[in-house]
Amino acid sequence: MQDYKRGSHTVWDCKYHVVRVTKYRYPVLGGDVGQRARELLREIARANEMTIYAGAINRDHGHMLLSIPPQLSVSRAVQHLKGKSSHKLLSEYQASHEGACVKLFLHFDTPRILPTWHG
């Protein structure tokens, strides 16, 4: 029971596998854009009391295993991660050469959310 988190009336451990895919699976998440996306996702998760247990960002998609507190719905958590990271990446890379690709193809498709079951 050490991995469980506690509230005043709850004991919980909600983990979700979230996969984000760029539009048309265009490879814009390589290099500096991918590193910055990783930093932004960590900041946003920390600000919303989410915990990222594992994650990987490839050139055209990203995986995260994250824990979301019960007071925050899964759809709202994904909305925070998706919206804030996309907005900041677009504003930071808009002036660069990579910005053209980022602007066109960083609108993420609806992520696939797979609950993880453990017994």
Secondary structure, 3 states (H helix, E strand, C coil): CCCCEECCCCEECCEEEEEEECHHHCCCCCCHHHHHHHHHHHHHHHHCCCEEEEEEECCCEEEEEEECCCCCCHHHHHHHHHHHHHHHHHHHHCCCHHHHHHHHHCCCCCCEEEECCCC
